[in-house]
């Protein structure tokens, strides 16, 4: 079966989707839509057989299109979700699935009541290394899971570079880790206490750490920020997940190329190194194709509900940070240095397509 797909939004993520669709024999990219003329020019070069449009109306009007990818900004996704449902198209959406919590829950209700398949790109749920560690938990290698420690700090997207509709970094990026902790715990959040920092005098915290408990008693801490050496001579990052049980532990680190999992269990000690896997879009679209062909939703696909829960909790954690002392460290002049530095980077963390159109 060949599944015609339309990609709406051809920025950084839209280009990732195109590359993976082009590798998958079950899909044909029929349309690419973007309001930006330069992005459409890139689309023409990268997908010469696709129809390149500036408005999404032809995609929704074309009955042949089975799947739409919503990789625009969050403030327009709810309207596009409504169009997809009205025209009977399956949906792959970037997170957050809408621009406000109320709109996100409306999107959840719409897709759950509609005869279509939908998924949100909560890509960590599809990562081989997280499945490897959760399987170790399920085998009892750690005893009873008690503590989760998650950290993700990179130079990343600087304040003011875009994605305002997705919120500060702890929401735009951090909601992935809020979702991941819930996925591991198999429980809902119960408590949290958050501390943030307003780096470079920006209005929002660009670094945040939160700790608390789940309803089943598991405790967690999550640290996220795009503050890790923005002007370092040589840029790097710090990313890890640790699961600590009553008998053993396991941990994961990566360098965005190779992921390493160490399991120190009661019956096994393993050191596993495999390719990182990036955004795992290949797995997500494969799961969607399998679901369409079988008529049964693949349970591995993250749901709109997963995304909405993660988004809502990330916002609550940000609001909790605002209730405490929220220091401002650094100057706007330093932020301007960062903007200029990132404008001239050819290879860096989280560069926007307009900075590097070949991404």
C-alpha positions, 0 to 999 in steps of 0.5 A: 500500500502506498500512502499519500501524505501532505507535510504542512510546515517545512521548517526544521521538523518538516524537513526531518519528516520529508527525509524519513518519508522518502526512505519508507516505501509505504509513503509518497509525499504528495504535497509540501506546504509552507507560507515562506517562499524560501522554504518552498524553494528548498522543498522544490529541490528536495522533493521535486515530485511533490506539489509545493503549495503556500496554502494548505487548502489543496492538501485537505481538498485532495481525497487521495491524501491519507495522512497530514503532518502538522509541523507548523507552529502550535497556534495554527494546529487546532484549526488544521486538526479540525480540517483533517477530521472534516476531510477524514485524514489521519494526523501526525502532529508535532507537540504541543498539539495546540497553543493553549491547554484548553485548545490541546484538550479540545484537540484530544476530544476531537480526535478521540471522537473521530474515525481517524488515527492520530499521533503526536511526535513525543519521540522519546517514547520510540527511542530504543534506549528507553525501551531497553531500560523499561524492559529491564525494569519490567524484568525485575532487574532493578527491584522496585523502581524508586527514583528517576533522574533526567537531565537534558542541557544543550546550547539549543534554541536561544530566547527570542529565536522563535517558537514563542507559540510553544512556550519557554524551553522547559515547555517547548523541549522539556515537555518531552522529559515530563512525558518520559518520566510519566511513561516510565512511572506508569503513573500520574504526577502528584507533586512538584517543586520547581526552580528556574533562572531567567538567563540573560534577563529574558522574560521567561526562565530558560533553565528549570529544575523540578522534583516531586512524586508520582501517585505511585510513590516514585520520585523524580527530578528533571533538569532542562535548559538551553543554557549549556555553553551558548558561547563556548569555544567548543559546544557540547551538552549533558543528557542522561536518564537514570533509573534507580530501583531498590536492588539495581539501576540503569542509565543512559547517556548519548552524544546525539550520534551514539546512545549508551545504556548501562544496566546494573541489575540483579542477574545481569550487567550490560553495556550497550552502544547503538546509534542514537536514532535522532528524532525517531521519526522513522519509527513513528511513521512506520507505526502509523503505516502499520496502523493504517494497513491493519486498521488497528492503532499501534499501541506504541504510537504516542497519543494526543492525550499523552501530549496534552498531559505532558504539556499541561504538567510542564506549564504547571511546573513553569508556573510553580517556578514563577511562585519562587524566587526567579533570579535574572542572571546575565545581560541582554547584551550577552543575549545579543552576542548569542544571537549573532553567534548562532546566526553565523554557526554552520553546525550547532544545536537547534539551529533554525532552517533560516540559519542553515537552509540545508538542514 
